[in-house]
Amino acid sequence: MNTLTKMAQGLIGQLKPRALSTPAPEARALPAPVMQGGMPLRDALHQRQSLRAFRTDALSDQLLSDLLWAANGVNRPEVGGRTAPSAMNTQEVDIYVALSSGTYLYEPQAHALSLVASSDVRRVTGYQDFVDEAPLDLVYVANHSRMSMVPAAQRQLYAGMAAGAIAQNVYLFAAASGLATVLRAWIDRDALTDALNLSTDHQVLLSQTVGHPQA
């Protein structure tokens, strides 16, 4: 679907996910993430960039596992620490994983995916045409119910900072793994809220597309 069509559908509240040909499984196990090795940090920083042309083939389960762990997985199990910072450890930002086979919530403690929508939500994650067919769109959502210790006027700022840290982790992982990615804010937040069955405590912040780069 092209950008103009998406914008028109968004204006009339008709930007919707695609139905799946077969039901999505309720949960999706991930292999254990690889936590050591890879490209040196400074090399990854040198390679970090936004790319908007993706192949359509899916990421392998191992690559998806490693990517989600790098984004905001548990790196210090003894204290439940994560790879991305969160003010006062509220961990208010959730990662929703939009795949062609369904849409899932990443559960960092279990390092697993839980189904939230038995539909292909990728086209709803942004107005750009490439999001429809790229293999993976991540949606960063703030859960304000976890932020009771943060003044209401500052919650969006805190959540945005946390989402930015997660997104940069994804950028560096993509650079180190030869993947393409781009962070996006041009999205229909109302359509995504409906597609992901979010409550009034949730706020859609950003989306990030990831995939193998086109040659």
Accessible surface in RSA format (square Angstrom, percent):
REM  Atomic radii and reference values for relative SASA: ProtOr
REM  Chains: A
REM  Algorithm: Lee & Richards
REM  Probe-radius: 1.40
REM  Slices: 20
REM RES _ NUM      All-atoms   Total-Side   Main-Chain    Non-polar    All polar
REM                ABS   REL    ABS   REL    ABS   REL    ABS   REL    ABS   REL
RES MET A   1    69.47  36.0  20.15  13.3  49.31 117.4  35.24  30.0  34.23  45.3
RES ASN A   2    86.43  59.6  80.71  78.0   5.73  13.8  32.04  77.1  54.39  52.6
RES THR A   3    37.78  26.9  35.83  36.3   1.95   4.6  23.92  32.1  13.86  20.9
RES LEU A   4   141.28  78.7 135.95  97.3   5.33  13.4 136.26  95.7   5.02  13.5
RES THR A   5    54.21  38.6  49.13  49.8   5.08  12.1  32.99  44.3  21.21  32.1
RES LYS A   6     0.00   0.0   0.00   0.0   0.00   0.0   0.00   0.0   0.00   0.0
RES MET A   7    72.06  37.3  70.25  46.5   1.81   4.3  65.92  56.0   6.14   8.1
RES ALA A   8    54.61  50.2  49.40  76.2   5.21  11.8  52.50  73.9   2.10   5.6
RES GLN A   9    51.73  28.9  51.58  37.7   0.15   0.4  10.40  22.1  41.34  31.4
RES GLY A  10    16.22  20.0   0.00   N/A  16.22  20.0   1.71   4.7  14.51  32.5
RES LEU A  11   158.02  88.0 122.95  88.0  35.07  88.2 126.95  89.2  31.07  83.6
RES ILE A  12   125.19  71.2  99.84  74.4  25.35  61.1 108.98  78.5  16.21  44.0
RES GLY A  13    46.55  57.4   0.00   N/A  46.55  57.4  35.18  96.5  11.37  25.5
RES GLN A  14    94.22  52.7  88.43  64.6   5.79  13.8  22.23  47.3  71.99  54.6
RES LEU A  15     5.37   3.0   0.86   0.6   4.51  11.3   0.86   0.6   4.51  12.1
RES LYS A  16   102.78  50.1 100.40  61.6   2.38   5.7  62.55  56.3  40.23  42.9
RES PRO A  17    38.73  28.2  22.47  20.5  16.26  59.1  22.47  18.6  16.26 101.0
RES ARG A  18    58.95  24.8  54.96  28.0   3.99   9.5  36.48  49.9  22.47  13.6
RES ALA A  19    98.90  90.9  65.15 100.5  33.74  76.8  70.19  98.8  28.71  76.0
RES LEU A  20    40.03  22.3  13.36   9.6  26.68  67.1  15.63  11.0  24.41  65.7
RES SER A  21   119.19 100.7  73.57  98.2  45.62 105.1  56.68 120.7  62.51  87.6
RES THR A  22    94.62  67.3  90.56  91.8   4.06   9.7  64.34  86.4  30.27  45.8
RES PRO A  23   122.43  89.2 101.55  92.6  20.88  75.9 105.80  87.4  16.63 103.4
RES ALA A  24    11.12  10.2   0.00   0.0  11.12  25.3   2.13   3.0   8.99  23.8
RES PRO A  25    76.81  56.0  64.94  59.2  11.88  43.2  76.74  63.4   0.07   0.5
RES GLU A  26   134.80  77.4 125.16  94.7   9.64  22.9  64.54 124.8  70.26  57.4
RES ALA A  27    68.10  62.6  52.57  81.1  15.53  35.3  52.73  74.3  15.37  40.7
RES ARG A  28    57.98  24.3  53.58  27.3   4.40  10.5  23.48  32.1  34.50  20.9
RES ALA A  29    88.50  81.4  67.11 103.6  21.39  48.7  70.19  98.8  18.32  48.5
RES LEU A  30    20.36  11.3   0.17   0.1  20.18  50.7   1.40   1.0  18.96  51.0
RES PRO A  31    48.09  35.0  35.15  32.0  12.94  47.0  47.30  39.1   0.79   4.9
RES ALA A  32    81.73  75.1  62.86  97.0  18.87  42.9  67.38  94.9  14.36  38.0
RES PRO A  33    21.41  15.6  10.28   9.4  11.13  40.5  10.28   8.5  11.13  69.2
RES VAL A  34    90.14  59.3  74.47  67.4  15.68  37.8  78.66  68.3  11.48  31.1
RES MET A  35    90.78  47.0  65.01  43.0  25.77  61.4  43.43  36.9  47.35  62.7
RES GLN A  36   147.36  82.4 129.94  95.0  17.42  41.5  68.04 144.8  79.33  60.2
RES GLY A  37    79.18  97.6   0.00   N/A  79.18  97.6  40.34 110.7  38.84  87.0
RES GLY A  38    74.34  91.7   0.00   N/A  74.34  91.7  38.94 106.9  35.40  79.3
RES MET A  39    70.72  36.6  45.95  30.4  24.77  59.0  52.26  44.4  18.46  24.5
RES PRO A  40    85.67  62.4  74.58  68.0  11.09  40.3  85.67  70.7   0.00   0.0
RES LEU A  41   112.61  62.7 101.34  72.5  11.27  28.3 104.61  73.5   8.00  21.5
RES ARG A  42   204.46  85.8 197.51 100.7   6.95  16.5  68.67  93.9 135.79  82.3
RES ASP A  43    70.62  49.5  69.39  69.1   1.23   2.9  12.08  28.4  58.55  58.4
RES ALA A  44     3.59   3.3   3.59   5.5   0.00   0.0   3.59   5.1   0.00   0.0
RES LEU A  45    89.10  49.6  73.18  52.4  15.91  40.0  73.47  51.6  15.62  42.0
RES HIS A  46   153.48  83.9 123.60  85.9  29.88  76.4  80.58  83.0  72.90  84.8
RES GLN A  47    88.69  49.6  80.53  58.9   8.16  19.4  12.10  25.7  76.60  58.1
RES ARG A  48    86.47  36.3  71.18  36.3  15.29  36.4   5.65   7.7  80.81  49.0
RES GLN A  49    94.75  53.0  86.94  63.5   7.81  18.6  26.40  56.2  68.36  51.8
RES SER A  50    42.35  35.8  24.14  32.2  18.20  41.9  11.70  24.9  30.64  42.9
RES LEU A  51    60.38  33.6  58.74  42.0   1.64   4.1  60.38  42.4   0.00   0.0
RES ARG A  52   144.57  60.7 129.02  65.8  15.55  37.0  44.10  60.3 100.46  60.9
RES ALA A  53    49.73  45.7  44.15  68.1   5.58  12.7  47.81  67.3   1.92   5.1
RES PHE A  54    12.30   6.2   1.72   1.1  10.58  27.5   1.72   1.0  10.58  30.3
RES ARG A  55   105.18  44.2 100.52  51.2   4.66  11.1  40.22  55.0  64.96  39.4
RES THR A  56    93.35  66.4  76.87  77.9  16.48  39.3  43.71  58.7  49.64  75.0
RES ASP A  57    63.97  44.8  54.25  54.0   9.73  23.0  46.97 110.5  17.01  17.0
RES ALA A  58    78.75  72.4  58.07  89.6  20.68  47.0  58.22  82.0  20.53  54.4
RES LEU A  59    15.56   8.7   4.14   3.0  11.41  28.7   4.14   2.9  11.41  30.7
RES SER A  60    64.23  54.3  50.93  68.0  13.29  30.6  53.24 113.4  10.99  15.4
RES ASP A  61    72.38  50.7  66.88  66.6   5.50  13.0  15.47  36.4  56.91  56.8
RES GLN A  62    68.96  38.6  66.85  48.9   2.10   5.0  44.96  95.7  23.99  18.2
RES LEU A  63    36.33  20.2  35.12  25.1   1.21   3.0  35.95  25.2   0.38   1.0
RES LEU A  64     1.94   1.1   1.94   1.4   0.00   0.0   1.94   1.4   0.00   0.0
RES SER A  65     0.00   0.0   0.00   0.0   0.00   0.0   0.00   0.0   0.00   0.0
RES ASP A  66    17.45  12.2  17.09  17.0   0.36   0.9   1.97   4.6  15.48  15.4
RES LEU A  67     0.00   0.0   0.00   0.0   0.00   0.0   0.00   0.0   0.00   0.0
RES LEU A  68     0.00   0.0   0.00   0.0   0.00   0.0   0.00   0.0   0.00   0.0
RES TRP A  69    40.12  16.1  40.12  19.4   0.00   0.0  40.12  21.4   0.00   0.0
RES ALA A  70    17.00  15.6  13.02  20.1   3.98   9.0  15.19  21.4   1.81   4.8
RES ALA A  71     0.00   0.0   0.00   0.0   0.00   0.0   0.00   0.0   0.00   0.0
RES ASN A  72     5.13   3.5   5.13   5.0   0.00   0.0   0.16   0.4   4.97   4.8
RES GLY A  73     0.00   0.0   0.00   N/A   0.00   0.0   0.00   0.0   0.00   0.0
RES VAL A  74    19.70  13.0  14.87  13.5   4.82  11.6  14.87  12.9   4.82  13.1
RES ASN A  75    60.90  42.0  38.15  36.9  22.75  54.8   9.09  21.9  51.81  50.1
RES ARG A  76   108.83  45.7 107.99  55.0   0.85   2.0  47.57  65.0  61.26  37.1
RES PRO A  77   106.82  77.9  83.73  76.3  23.09  83.9  85.52  70.6  21.30 132.4
RES GLU A  78   140.24  80.5  97.48  73.7  42.76 101.8  68.94 133.3  71.30  58.2
RES VAL A  79   103.94  68.4  72.21  65.4  31.73  76.5  82.23  71.4  21.71  58.9
RES GLY A  80    20.62  25.4   0.00   N/A  20.62  25.4  13.38  36.7   7.23  16.2
RES GLY A  81     8.62  10.6   0.00   N/A   8.62  10.6   8.62  23.6   0.00   0.0
RES ARG A  82    30.06  12.6  23.24  11.8   6.82  16.2   0.21   0.3  29.85  18.1
RES THR A  83    35.03  24.9  12.20  12.4  22.83  54.4  14.46  19.4  20.56  31.1
RES ALA A  84     4.79   4.4   0.90   1.4   3.89   8.8   1.86   2.6   2.93   7.8
RES PRO A  85    98.76  72.0  83.69  76.3  15.07  54.8  95.18  78.6   3.59  22.3
RES SER A  86    22.50  19.0   2.96   3.9  19.55  45.0   5.68  12.1  16.82  23.6
RES ALA A  87    44.81  41.2  25.64  39.6  19.17  43.6  37.59  52.9   7.22  19.1
RES MET A  88   111.38  57.7  67.57  44.7  43.81 104.3  62.16  52.8  49.22  65.2
RES ASN A  89   101.02  69.7  84.80  81.9  16.22  39.1  30.04  72.3  70.98  68.6
RES THR A  90    21.21  15.1   7.87   8.0  13.34  31.8  13.34  17.9   7.87  11.9
RES GLN A  91    31.44  17.6  27.65  20.2   3.79   9.0  22.82  48.6   8.62   6.5
RES GLU A  92     0.54   0.3   0.31   0.2   0.23   0.6   0.00   0.0   0.54   0.4
RES VAL A  93     7.31   4.8   1.76   1.6   5.55  13.4   1.76   1.5   5.55  15.1
RES ASP A  94    18.52  13.0  15.86  15.8   2.66   6.3   2.66   6.3  15.86  15.8
RES ILE A  95     4.16   2.4   2.39   1.8   1.77   4.3   2.39   1.7   1.77   4.8
RES TYR A  96    11.55   5.4  11.55   6.6   0.01   0.0   0.55   0.4  11.01  13.6
RES VAL A  97     0.00   0.0   0.00   0.0   0.00   0.0   0.00   0.0   0.00   0.0
RES ALA A  98     0.40   0.4   0.40   0.6   0.00   0.0   0.40   0.6   0.00   0.0
RES LEU A  99    16.54   9.2  16.54  11.8   0.00   0.0  16.54  11.6   0.00   0.0
RES SER A 100    63.62  53.8  53.56  71.5  10.06  23.2  22.79  48.5  40.83  57.2
RES SER A 101    51.90  43.9  43.44  58.0   8.46  19.5  45.05  95.9   6.85   9.6
RES GLY A 102     0.00   0.0   0.00   N/A   0.00   0.0   0.00   0.0   0.00   0.0
RES THR A 103     0.47   0.3   0.47   0.5   0.00   0.0   0.47   0.6   0.00   0.0
RES TYR A 104     1.04   0.5   1.04   0.6   0.00   0.0   0.08   0.1   0.96   1.2
RES LEU A 105    32.45  18.1  32.45  23.2   0.00   0.0  32.45  22.8   0.00   0.0
RES TYR A 106     4.46   2.1   1.22   0.7   3.24   8.4   1.04   0.8   3.42   4.2
RES GLU A 107    60.44  34.7  60.44  45.7   0.00   0.0  13.16  25.4  47.29  38.6
RES PRO A 108    22.83  16.6  20.00  18.2   2.83  10.3  20.00  16.5   2.83  17.6
RES GLN A 109   126.75  70.9  96.70  70.7  30.06  71.6  58.46 124.4  68.29  51.8
RES ALA A 110    75.28  69.2  43.33  66.9  31.95  72.7  54.71  77.0  20.57  54.5
RES HIS A 111    27.42  15.0  23.49  16.3   3.93  10.1  22.58  23.3   4.84   5.6
RES ALA A 112    25.77  23.7  25.77  39.8   0.00   0.0  25.77  36.3   0.00   0.0
RES LEU A 113     0.64   0.4   0.00   0.0   0.64   1.6   0.00   0.0   0.64   1.7
RES SER A 114    39.06  33.0  39.06  52.1   0.00   0.0  20.45  43.6  18.61  26.1
RES LEU A 115    33.34  18.6  11.96   8.6  21.39  53.8  11.96   8.4  21.39  57.6
RES VAL A 116    38.36  25.2  20.51  18.6  17.85  43.0  28.37  24.6   9.99  27.1
RES ALA A 117    11.29  10.4   4.92   7.6   6.37  14.5  11.29  15.9   0.00   0.0
RES SER A 118    59.99  50.7  35.65  47.6  24.35  56.1  30.16  64.2  29.84  41.8
RES SER A 119    20.41  17.2  20.41  27.2   0.00   0.0  15.87  33.8   4.54   6.4
RES ASP A 120     8.07   5.7   8.07   8.0   0.00   0.0   2.16   5.1   5.92   5.9
RES VAL A 121     0.05   0.0   0.05   0.0   0.00   0.0   0.05   0.0   0.00   0.0
RES ARG A 122    15.34   6.4  15.34   7.8   0.00   0.0   0.00   0.0  15.34   9.3
RES ARG A 123    46.40  19.5  46.40  23.7   0.00   0.0   0.00   0.0  46.40  28.1
RES VAL A 124     0.15   0.1   0.05   0.0   0.10   0.2   0.05   0.0   0.10   0.3
RES THR A 125     0.00   0.0   0.00   0.0   0.00   0.0   0.00   0.0   0.00   0.0
RES GLY A 126     0.77   1.0   0.00   N/A   0.77   1.0   0.77   2.1   0.00   0.0
RES TYR A 127    30.98  14.5  30.98  17.6   0.00   0.0  10.22   7.7  20.76  25.6
RES GLN A 128    36.61  20.5  35.09  25.6   1.52   3.6  19.92  42.4  16.69  12.7
RES ASP A 129    83.03  58.2  75.95  75.6   7.08  16.7  14.44  34.0  68.59  68.4
RES PHE A 130    36.75  18.4  26.27  16.3  10.48  27.3  35.37  21.4   1.38   4.0
RES VAL A 131     0.00   0.0   0.00   0.0   0.00   0.0   0.00   0.0   0.00   0.0
RES ASP A 132     1.58   1.1   1.58   1.6   0.00   0.0   1.41   3.3   0.17   0.2
RES GLU A 133    86.29  49.5  85.38  64.6   0.92   2.2  42.34  81.9  43.95  35.9
RES ALA A 134     3.15   2.9   0.12   0.2   3.03   6.9   1.54   2.2   1.61   4.3
RES PRO A 135     8.00   5.8   1.71   1.6   6.29  22.9   4.64   3.8   3.36  20.9
RES LEU A 136     0.85   0.5   0.85   0.6   0.00   0.0   0.85   0.6   0.00   0.0
RES ASP A 137     0.00   0.0   0.00   0.0   0.00   0.0   0.00   0.0   0.00   0.0
RES LEU A 138     0.00   0.0   0.00   0.0   0.00   0.0   0.00   0.0   0.00   0.0
RES VAL A 139     0.53   0.3   0.53   0.5   0.00   0.0   0.53   0.5   0.00   0.0
RES TYR A 140     0.00   0.0   0.00   0.0   0.00   0.0   0.00   0.0   0.00   0.0
RES VAL A 141     0.01   0.0   0.00   0.0   0.01   0.0   0.00   0.0   0.01   0.0
RES ALA A 142     0.00   0.0   0.00   0.0   0.00   0.0   0.00   0.0   0.00   0.0
RES ASN A 143    18.31  12.6  18.31  17.7   0.00   0.0   0.00   0.0  18.31  17.7
RES HIS A 144    38.74  21.2  35.90  25.0   2.84   7.3  29.91  30.8   8.83  10.3
RES SER A 145    70.52  59.6  37.84  50.5  32.68  75.3  35.07  74.7  35.45  49.7
RES ARG A 146    97.39  40.9  78.27  39.9  19.12  45.5  38.32  52.4  59.07  35.8
RES MET A 147     0.33   0.2   0.33   0.2   0.00   0.0   0.33   0.3   0.00   0.0
RES SER A 148    90.26  76.3  64.88  86.6  25.37  58.4  42.27  90.0  47.98  67.2
RES MET A 149   149.55  77.4 128.55  85.1  21.01  50.0 100.39  85.4  49.16  65.1
RES VAL A 150     1.98   1.3   0.23   0.2   1.76   4.2   0.98   0.9   1.00   2.7
RES PRO A 151    75.11  54.7  61.86  56.4  13.25  48.2  74.27  61.3   0.85   5.3
RES ALA A 152    78.19  71.9  57.08  88.1  21.12  48.0  57.32  80.7  20.87  55.3
RES ALA A 153   104.12  95.7  61.29  94.6  42.84  97.4  74.25 104.6  29.87  79.1
RES GLN A 154    72.62  40.6  71.85  52.5   0.77   1.8  16.60  35.3  56.02  42.5
RES ARG A 155    59.07  24.8  59.07  30.1   0.00   0.0   5.17   7.1  53.91  32.7
RES GLN A 156   113.36  63.4 110.60  80.8   2.76   6.6  28.64  61.0  84.72  64.3
RES LEU A 157   111.52  62.1 102.62  73.4   8.90  22.4 109.60  77.0   1.92   5.2
RES TYR A 158    55.61  26.0  51.68  29.4   3.93  10.2  18.85  14.2  36.77  45.3
RES ALA A 159     0.00   0.0   0.00   0.0   0.00   0.0   0.00   0.0   0.00   0.0
RES GLY A 160    30.84  38.0   0.00   N/A  30.84  38.0  23.08  63.3   7.76  17.4
RES MET A 161   127.48  66.0 110.67  73.2  16.81  40.0 109.20  92.8  18.28  24.2
RES ALA A 162     8.29   7.6   4.47   6.9   3.81   8.7   7.47  10.5   0.82   2.2
RES ALA A 163     0.00   0.0   0.00   0.0   0.00   0.0   0.00   0.0   0.00   0.0
RES GLY A 164    30.74  37.9   0.00   N/A  30.74  37.9  24.86  68.2   5.87  13.2
RES ALA A 165    26.31  24.2  14.51  22.4  11.80  26.8  23.30  32.8   3.01   8.0
RES ILE A 166     2.88   1.6   2.88   2.1   0.00   0.0   2.88   2.1   0.00   0.0
RES ALA A 167     1.69   1.6   1.69   2.6   0.00   0.0   1.69   2.4   0.00   0.0
RES GLN A 168    69.85  39.1  68.87  50.3   0.98   2.3  34.84  74.2  35.01  26.6
RES ASN A 169    32.89  22.7  28.95  28.0   3.94   9.5   5.38  13.0  27.51  26.6
RES VAL A 170     0.00   0.0   0.00   0.0   0.00   0.0   0.00   0.0   0.00   0.0
RES TYR A 171    16.87   7.9  15.61   8.9   1.27   3.3  10.23   7.7   6.65   8.2
RES LEU A 172    32.20  17.9  30.98  22.2   1.23   3.1  31.40  22.1   0.80   2.2
RES PHE A 173    35.36  17.7  28.95  17.9   6.42  16.7  34.23  20.8   1.13   3.2
RES ALA A 174     1.61   1.5   1.56   2.4   0.05   0.1   1.56   2.2   0.05   0.1
RES ALA A 175    15.96  14.7   1.06   1.6  14.90  33.9   8.50  12.0   7.46  19.8
RES ALA A 176    37.71  34.7  16.23  25.1  21.47  48.8  16.23  22.9  21.47  56.9
RES SER A 177    45.74  38.6  13.76  18.4  31.98  73.7  15.43  32.9  30.30  42.5
RES GLY A 178    51.78  63.9   0.00   N/A  51.78  63.9  39.13 107.4  12.65  28.3
RES LEU A 179    12.27   6.8   0.64   0.5  11.63  29.2   0.64   0.5  11.63  31.3
RES ALA A 180     0.74   0.7   0.00   0.0   0.74   1.7   0.74   1.0   0.00   0.0
RES THR A 181     2.04   1.5   1.48   1.5   0.56   1.3   1.48   2.0   0.56   0.9
RES VAL A 182     2.21   1.5   2.21   2.0   0.00   0.0   2.21   1.9   0.00   0.0
RES LEU A 183    58.14  32.4  40.01  28.6  18.13  45.6  40.03  28.1  18.11  48.7
RES ARG A 184     8.20   3.4   3.19   1.6   5.00  11.9   8.20  11.2   0.00   0.0
RES ALA A 185    58.29  53.6  45.31  69.9  12.98  29.5  45.59  64.2  12.70  33.6
RES TRP A 186   117.94  47.3 111.59  54.0   6.35  14.9  95.89  51.1  22.06  35.8
RES ILE A 187    11.66   6.6   0.00   0.0  11.66  28.1   0.00   0.0  11.66  31.7
RES ASP A 188    19.17  13.4  14.91  14.8   4.27  10.1   5.43  12.8  13.75  13.7
RES ARG A 189    91.76  38.5  87.95  44.8   3.81   9.1  46.05  62.9  45.71  27.7
RES ASP A 190   115.34  80.8 112.12 111.6   3.22   7.6  30.97  72.9  84.37  84.1
RES ALA A 191    14.62  13.4   5.59   8.6   9.02  20.5  12.21  17.2   2.40   6.4
RES LEU A 192     0.00   0.0   0.00   0.0   0.00   0.0   0.00   0.0   0.00   0.0
RES THR A 193    42.04  29.9  41.61  42.2   0.43   1.0  30.02  40.3  12.02  18.2
RES ASP A 194    99.53  69.7  82.70  82.3  16.83  39.8  27.63  65.0  71.91  71.7
RES ALA A 195    12.08  11.1   0.37   0.6  11.71  26.6   7.87  11.1   4.21  11.1
RES LEU A 196     3.99   2.2   0.14   0.1   3.85   9.7   0.14   0.1   3.85  10.3
RES ASN A 197   112.28  77.4  78.99  76.3  33.29  80.2  35.25  84.8  77.03  74.5
RES LEU A 198    23.32  13.0   2.66   1.9  20.66  51.9   3.31   2.3  20.01  53.8
RES SER A 199    56.28  47.6  43.79  58.4  12.49  28.8  50.82 108.2   5.45   7.6
RES THR A 200   145.57 103.5 110.62 112.1  34.96  83.3  92.07 123.7  53.50  80.9
RES ASP A 201    67.91  47.6  66.04  65.7   1.87   4.4   3.50   8.2  64.40  64.2
RES HIS A 202    44.40  24.3  27.85  19.4  16.55  42.3  21.75  22.4  22.65  26.4
RES GLN A 203    47.65  26.6  43.30  31.6   4.35  10.4  25.93  55.2  21.72  16.5
RES VAL A 204     4.82   3.2   0.15   0.1   4.67  11.2   0.15   0.1   4.67  12.7
RES LEU A 205    16.13   9.0  10.27   7.3   5.86  14.7  12.96   9.1   3.17   8.5
RES LEU A 206    35.24  19.6  35.24  25.2   0.00   0.0  35.24  24.7   0.00   0.0
RES SER A 207     0.00   0.0   0.00   0.0   0.00   0.0   0.00   0.0   0.00   0.0
RES GLN A 208     0.00   0.0   0.00   0.0   0.00   0.0   0.00   0.0   0.00   0.0
RES THR A 209     0.00   0.0   0.00   0.0   0.00   0.0   0.00   0.0   0.00   0.0
RES VAL A 210     0.00   0.0   0.00   0.0   0.00   0.0   0.00   0.0   0.00   0.0
RES GLY A 211     0.00   0.0   0.00   N/A   0.00   0.0   0.00   0.0   0.00   0.0
RES HIS A 212    38.06  20.8  38.06  26.5   0.00   0.0  20.59  21.2  17.47  20.3
RES PRO A 213    44.71  32.6  41.45  37.8   3.26  11.8  41.45  34.2   3.26  20.3
RES GLN A 214   107.62  60.2  87.49  63.9  20.13  47.9  16.88  35.9  90.74  68.8
RES ALA A 215   148.93 136.9  70.11 108.2  78.82 179.3 109.67 154.4  39.25 104.0
END  Absolute sums over single chains surface
CHAIN  1 A    10281.0       7993.8       2287.1       5930.8       4350.2
END  Absolute sums over all chains
TOTAL         10281.0       7993.8       2287.1       5930.8       4350.2
